Amino acid sequence: MHKLAVVLILLWLTPAIAADSLACIQNPNRVKACPNLLYRVAQLPQMSAPGVVCICATDFAPLLQQPTNEAEKVRQNMTRRQMEVIYGEKLQAVLDVLQRRSN
């Protein structure tokens, strides 16, 4: 019975340890913890095979909303350009994952 308990504890802790070692895709200027982390299985550019991807959905939310006026459209476009510099070709793949589109 003792061995079973040890095995169950290890199985319970393994996902938490793996999640801690996974680098999340988020705004590099973020100083506080992300309030909305998503873990998805996806294959982003430069990944040889699909794997678990951690994304801070809060950082990408402004790019997923429909702008309601010209000022918001300009702000969204500027944000997108900044993120394209940071993430390159990975940005569209991340947005597709957040919108649950297949790559």
Buried (B, 14 or more C-beta within 10 A) or exposed (E): EEEEEEEEEEEEEEEEEEEEEBEBBBBEEEEEEBEEBBBBEBBBEEEEEEEEBBBBBBBBEBBEEEEEEEEEEEEBEEBBEEBEEEBEEBBBBBBBBBEEEEE
